[in-house]
Amino acid sequence: MAVNIIEAEVEIPGTVQLNLDGKKVTITGSKGKIEKNFSHTKLDLSHDGNILKIKVENPRKAEAALVGTISAHVKNMIKGVTEGYVYKMKIVFVHFPMTVKVQGKKIIIENFVGERKPRTTDIVGETKVTIKGDDITIEGTDLNEVSQTAANIQTATKIRNKDLRKFLDGIYVYSKE
């Protein structure tokens, strides 16, 4: 019987430190530290010098696809601790001027389309949100946390039960860096 092996390698730059404890990957860089646990997978992770090897023997379709997924996650972690991620959003309103505030780990959107009750959404993880005028900047080292925070804000200002061609109010992502 032939053995089918799917394998991927991720090169770790010299400015980044990788720690592998079983299937728990910890990457530390100049911007911070990110930890992810891949113990739910049946993949083999091994660290040799400056290369992280991800492989699986005789995989099913989903397990074979996970090799690429895990390597992409690790590459995103490396980019996050070296460069970081920045999403920029624009506050757009035509009918009613809305105000957006950050209070702790929550974002409060007041007077959205003239509503009396403010809409709130969460800031995920260690993400930093700054509001200057009608621009919102979301920064962080973990791509999942930064993008989920942006998605939470955009979803919180979704228009319902109105003509979307007329009511264009909302908060929208216009730049991903």
Contacts in CASP RR format, 6 or more apart in sequence:
PFRMAT RR
TARGET T0000
AUTHOR 0000-0000-0000
METHOD contacts of the structure
MODEL  1
MAVNIIEAEVEIPGTVQLNLDGKKVTITGSKGKIEKNFSHTKLDLSHDGN
ILKIKVENPRKAEAALVGTISAHVKNMIKGVTEGYVYKMKIVFVHFPMTV
KVQGKKIIIENFVGERKPRTTDIVGETKVTIKGDDITIEGTDLNEVSQTA
ANIQTATKIRNKDLRKFLDGIYVYSKE
3 57 0 8 1.000
3 58 0 8 1.000
4 57 0 8 1.000
4 58 0 8 1.000
4 59 0 8 1.000
5 55 0 8 1.000
5 56 0 8 1.000
5 57 0 8 1.000
6 55 0 8 1.000
6 56 0 8 1.000
6 59 0 8 1.000
6 63 0 8 1.000
6 64 0 8 1.000
6 67 0 8 1.000
7 53 0 8 1.000
7 54 0 8 1.000
7 55 0 8 1.000
7 56 0 8 1.000
7 67 0 8 1.000
8 53 0 8 1.000
8 54 0 8 1.000
8 55 0 8 1.000
8 67 0 8 1.000
8 68 0 8 1.000
8 70 0 8 1.000
8 71 0 8 1.000
9 51 0 8 1.000
9 52 0 8 1.000
9 53 0 8 1.000
9 54 0 8 1.000
9 71 0 8 1.000
10 51 0 8 1.000
10 52 0 8 1.000
10 54 0 8 1.000
10 71 0 8 1.000
10 74 0 8 1.000
10 75 0 8 1.000
10 78 0 8 1.000
11 50 0 8 1.000
11 51 0 8 1.000
12 18 0 8 1.000
12 49 0 8 1.000
12 50 0 8 1.000
12 51 0 8 1.000
12 52 0 8 1.000
12 78 0 8 1.000
13 50 0 8 1.000
13 78 0 8 1.000
13 82 0 8 1.000
14 50 0 8 1.000
15 29 0 8 1.000
15 30 0 8 1.000
15 82 0 8 1.000
16 27 0 8 1.000
16 28 0 8 1.000
16 29 0 8 1.000
16 78 0 8 1.000
16 81 0 8 1.000
16 82 0 8 1.000
17 27 0 8 1.000
17 28 0 8 1.000
17 29 0 8 1.000
18 25 0 8 1.000
18 26 0 8 1.000
18 27 0 8 1.000
18 47 0 8 1.000
18 52 0 8 1.000
19 25 0 8 1.000
19 26 0 8 1.000
19 27 0 8 1.000
19 28 0 8 1.000
20 26 0 8 1.000
20 45 0 8 1.000
20 46 0 8 1.000
20 47 0 8 1.000
20 52 0 8 1.000
22 39 0 8 1.000
22 45 0 8 1.000
23 37 0 8 1.000
23 38 0 8 1.000
23 39 0 8 1.000
23 41 0 8 1.000
23 43 0 8 1.000
23 45 0 8 1.000
24 35 0 8 1.000
24 36 0 8 1.000
24 37 0 8 1.000
24 38 0 8 1.000
24 39 0 8 1.000
25 35 0 8 1.000
25 36 0 8 1.000
25 37 0 8 1.000
25 38 0 8 1.000
25 45 0 8 1.000
25 52 0 8 1.000
25 74 0 8 1.000
25 77 0 8 1.000
26 33 0 8 1.000
26 34 0 8 1.000
26 35 0 8 1.000
27 33 0 8 1.000
27 34 0 8 1.000
27 35 0 8 1.000
27 74 0 8 1.000
27 77 0 8 1.000
27 78 0 8 1.000
27 81 0 8 1.000
28 81 0 8 1.000
29 81 0 8 1.000
29 82 0 8 1.000
30 81 0 8 1.000
30 82 0 8 1.000
31 80 0 8 1.000
31 81 0 8 1.000
31 82 0 8 1.000
31 83 0 8 1.000
31 84 0 8 1.000
31 140 0 8 1.000
31 141 0 8 1.000
32 81 0 8 1.000
32 141 0 8 1.000
33 81 0 8 1.000
33 141 0 8 1.000
34 77 0 8 1.000
34 80 0 8 1.000
34 81 0 8 1.000
34 141 0 8 1.000
34 142 0 8 1.000
36 73 0 8 1.000
36 77 0 8 1.000
38 45 0 8 1.000
38 70 0 8 1.000
38 73 0 8 1.000
41 63 0 8 1.000
41 66 0 8 1.000
41 70 0 8 1.000
42 56 0 8 1.000
42 63 0 8 1.000
43 54 0 8 1.000
43 55 0 8 1.000
43 56 0 8 1.000
43 63 0 8 1.000
43 66 0 8 1.000
43 67 0 8 1.000
43 70 0 8 1.000
44 53 0 8 1.000
44 54 0 8 1.000
44 55 0 8 1.000
44 56 0 8 1.000
44 57 0 8 1.000
45 52 0 8 1.000
45 53 0 8 1.000
45 54 0 8 1.000
45 70 0 8 1.000
46 52 0 8 1.000
46 53 0 8 1.000
46 55 0 8 1.000
47 53 0 8 1.000
52 74 0 8 1.000
54 67 0 8 1.000
54 68 0 8 1.000
54 70 0 8 1.000
54 71 0 8 1.000
54 74 0 8 1.000
55 67 0 8 1.000
56 63 0 8 1.000
56 64 0 8 1.000
56 66 0 8 1.000
56 67 0 8 1.000
59 67 0 8 1.000
76 143 0 8 1.000
77 142 0 8 1.000
79 85 0 8 1.000
79 143 0 8 1.000
80 140 0 8 1.000
80 141 0 8 1.000
80 142 0 8 1.000
80 143 0 8 1.000
81 141 0 8 1.000
84 139 0 8 1.000
84 140 0 8 1.000
84 141 0 8 1.000
85 139 0 8 1.000
85 140 0 8 1.000
85 141 0 8 1.000
85 142 0 8 1.000
85 143 0 8 1.000
85 146 0 8 1.000
85 147 0 8 1.000
85 176 0 8 1.000
85 177 0 8 1.000
86 137 0 8 1.000
86 138 0 8 1.000
86 139 0 8 1.000
86 140 0 8 1.000
86 146 0 8 1.000
86 175 0 8 1.000
86 176 0 8 1.000
86 177 0 8 1.000
87 137 0 8 1.000
87 138 0 8 1.000
87 139 0 8 1.000
87 146 0 8 1.000
87 147 0 8 1.000
87 149 0 8 1.000
87 150 0 8 1.000
87 173 0 8 1.000
87 175 0 8 1.000
87 176 0 8 1.000
87 177 0 8 1.000
88 135 0 8 1.000
88 136 0 8 1.000
88 137 0 8 1.000
88 138 0 8 1.000
88 173 0 8 1.000
88 174 0 8 1.000
88 175 0 8 1.000
88 176 0 8 1.000
88 177 0 8 1.000
89 135 0 8 1.000
89 136 0 8 1.000
89 137 0 8 1.000
89 138 0 8 1.000
89 150 0 8 1.000
89 153 0 8 1.000
89 154 0 8 1.000
89 171 0 8 1.000
89 172 0 8 1.000
89 173 0 8 1.000
89 174 0 8 1.000
90 134 0 8 1.000
90 135 0 8 1.000
90 136 0 8 1.000
90 171 0 8 1.000
90 172 0 8 1.000
90 174 0 8 1.000
91 98 0 8 1.000
91 100 0 8 1.000
91 133 0 8 1.000
91 134 0 8 1.000
91 135 0 8 1.000
91 136 0 8 1.000
91 170 0 8 1.000
91 171 0 8 1.000
92 134 0 8 1.000
92 168 0 8 1.000
92 169 0 8 1.000
92 170 0 8 1.000
92 171 0 8 1.000
92 172 0 8 1.000
93 169 0 8 1.000
93 170 0 8 1.000
94 167 0 8 1.000
94 168 0 8 1.000
94 169 0 8 1.000
95 113 0 8 1.000
95 114 0 8 1.000
95 167 0 8 1.000
95 169 0 8 1.000
96 111 0 8 1.000
96 112 0 8 1.000
96 113 0 8 1.000
96 114 0 8 1.000
96 169 0 8 1.000
97 111 0 8 1.000
98 109 0 8 1.000
98 110 0 8 1.000
98 111 0 8 1.000
98 112 0 8 1.000
98 113 0 8 1.000
98 157 0 8 1.000
98 169 0 8 1.000
98 170 0 8 1.000
99 109 0 8 1.000
99 110 0 8 1.000
99 111 0 8 1.000
100 107 0 8 1.000
100 108 0 8 1.000
100 109 0 8 1.000
100 110 0 8 1.000
100 131 0 8 1.000
100 136 0 8 1.000
100 171 0 8 1.000
101 107 0 8 1.000
101 108 0 8 1.000
101 110 0 8 1.000
101 131 0 8 1.000
102 108 0 8 1.000
102 123 0 8 1.000
102 129 0 8 1.000
102 130 0 8 1.000
102 131 0 8 1.000
104 123 0 8 1.000
105 122 0 8 1.000
105 123 0 8 1.000
105 125 0 8 1.000
106 120 0 8 1.000
106 121 0 8 1.000
106 122 0 8 1.000
106 123 0 8 1.000
107 120 0 8 1.000
107 121 0 8 1.000
107 122 0 8 1.000
107 123 0 8 1.000
107 129 0 8 1.000
107 152 0 8 1.000
107 153 0 8 1.000
107 156 0 8 1.000
108 118 0 8 1.000
108 119 0 8 1.000
108 120 0 8 1.000
109 118 0 8 1.000
109 119 0 8 1.000
109 120 0 8 1.000
109 121 0 8 1.000
109 156 0 8 1.000
109 157 0 8 1.000
109 171 0 8 1.000
110 118 0 8 1.000
111 118 0 8 1.000
112 118 0 8 1.000
112 119 0 8 1.000
112 157 0 8 1.000
112 169 0 8 1.000
112 170 0 8 1.000
113 159 0 8 1.000
113 162 0 8 1.000
113 167 0 8 1.000
113 169 0 8 1.000
119 156 0 8 1.000
119 157 0 8 1.000
120 156 0 8 1.000
121 152 0 8 1.000
121 153 0 8 1.000
121 155 0 8 1.000
121 156 0 8 1.000
122 149 0 8 1.000
122 152 0 8 1.000
123 129 0 8 1.000
123 149 0 8 1.000
123 152 0 8 1.000
124 144 0 8 1.000
124 145 0 8 1.000
124 148 0 8 1.000
124 149 0 8 1.000
124 152 0 8 1.000
125 142 0 8 1.000
125 145 0 8 1.000
125 149 0 8 1.000
126 140 0 8 1.000
126 141 0 8 1.000
126 142 0 8 1.000
126 145 0 8 1.000
127 138 0 8 1.000
127 139 0 8 1.000
127 140 0 8 1.000
127 142 0 8 1.000
127 145 0 8 1.000
127 146 0 8 1.000
127 149 0 8 1.000
128 138 0 8 1.000
128 139 0 8 1.000
128 140 0 8 1.000
129 136 0 8 1.000
129 137 0 8 1.000
129 138 0 8 1.000
129 139 0 8 1.000
129 149 0 8 1.000
130 136 0 8 1.000
130 137 0 8 1.000
130 139 0 8 1.000
131 137 0 8 1.000
136 153 0 8 1.000
136 171 0 8 1.000
138 146 0 8 1.000
138 149 0 8 1.000
138 150 0 8 1.000
138 153 0 8 1.000
139 146 0 8 1.000
140 146 0 8 1.000
150 173 0 8 1.000
153 171 0 8 1.000
154 170 0 8 1.000
154 171 0 8 1.000
154 172 0 8 1.000
154 173 0 8 1.000
156 171 0 8 1.000
157 169 0 8 1.000
157 170 0 8 1.000
157 171 0 8 1.000
159 167 0 8 1.000
159 169 0 8 1.000
159 170 0 8 1.000
END
